[in-house]
Amino acid sequence: MKKYELTEETIKVCGRTLHRIKALRDIGTNVQKNDLGGFVGSESNLSQKGDCWVYNSAVVFGNAKVFGNAKVFGNAKVFGNAKVSDDAIVFGDAEVSDDAIVCGNAEVSDSAEVFGDAEVSGSAEVFDSAVVFGNAEVSGSAEVFDSAVVFGNAIVCGNAIVCSDAKVCGDAQLSKQTDVLTISPIGSRNDTTTFYRANGGKIFVKCGCKNTDIDAWLDMVQETHGDNKHAIAYRLAAQIARLQILGEEDE
């Protein structure tokens, strides 16, 4: 027996006609028979099995799929080829798109965006204005929030926290809170510089458009700033990063 049907109430999103859904039976603990839900492009977007549901003004369309016990609510959007499954929750003004996957007990909320081939799983949380994309993975009990950006082949797991204006990318591998250090404002542009643990136990630095290992970055600092106040600040930041991330003093 189907658990929901498409109603005649429709909205247009990205040129597509979406239908509001209506429950045909009780679903889980908070959806009763005849309750109205959010909007989907077709029945292929929301499984007729399990307790998954789309609420409020949330929309799911394209080839996106919501299944298992997953929930999408608020003004959230799930589209493209994205998949939201298990007990995952997407809410607020969050967007999950492209080939992104949100599963396990993960939560994506507020104005966060997850797209590309990114995956958010476990009990991970992505919220505020955070962005996760590329082949990035956020899992375990990790948190990505504020205006943080995680992309490339970065892996954020365990109890790692990426926040503020941090940018973590490349082959980053973060598993605990001390695997990343963000310092802002710093440098001639009063910008944010992010130091993070990468594959092989190295420290990489994301500073402006540069993303390289800490030694190569310090060489660039020397070439660009010599021994001025910005160079001194950057070198002190590198020393703190080595102490925090690797537990080593910067000789």
Long-range contacts (C-beta under 8 A, 24 or more apart in sequence): 1-25, 2-48, 3-27, 3-48, 3-49, 4-37, 4-46, 4-48, 6-40, 6-42, 6-43, 7-36, 9-36, 10-39, 11-39, 11-59, 13-39, 13-59, 13-61, 13-77, 14-61, 14-79, 16-41, 16-61, 16-62, 17-41, 18-59, 18-61, 21-46, 21-54, 27-51, 27-53, 28-53, 28-69, 38-72, 38-73, 45-78, 52-84, 52-85, 58-90, 58-91, 64-96, 64-97, 68-103, 70-102, 70-103, 74-109, 76-108, 80-115, 82-114, 82-115, 88-120, 92-127, 94-126, 94-127, 98-133, 100-132, 100-133, 104-139, 106-138, 106-139, 112-144, 112-145, 116-151, 118-150, 118-151, 122-157, 124-156, 124-157, 130-162, 134-169, 136-169, 140-175, 142-174, 164-192, 165-192, 166-192, 166-194, 166-196, 166-206, 167-192, 167-194, 167-206, 168-194, 168-196, 168-206, 169-206, 169-211, 170-198, 170-204, 170-211, 171-198, 171-199, 171-204, 172-196, 172-197, 172-198, 172-199, 172-204, 173-197, 173-198, 173-199, 178-244, 178-245, 179-245, 180-245, 181-237, 181-240, 181-241, 181-244, 181-245, 183-237, 183-240, 186-230, 186-233, 186-234, 186-237, 187-230, 187-233, 187-234, 188-225, 188-230, 193-234, 193-237, 195-237, 195-238, 195-241, 195-244, 195-245, 196-245, 197-245, 197-246, 201-246, 203-241, 203-242, 203-245, 203-246, 205-238, 205-241, 214-238, 214-241, 214-242
